[in-house]
């Protein structure tokens, strides 16, 4: 499921990122890659605030629909 539909405060595993190579590399540098663990802290209007490793990231609607978690 896309991260925008993920439950809040539940650790989830990233299973797929459907973005172009440049965006994938940028997300990997932020800690979002396949098999990484991510926790959604809040979601509103398609935007998502999530915890990755020890930091927090805000993802807009475009990115949050391209990151799939299980």
Secondary structure by P-SEA (a helix, b strand, c coil): cccccccccbbbbbccccccaaaaaaaaaacccccbbbbbccccccbbbbbcccbbbbbcaaaaaacccc
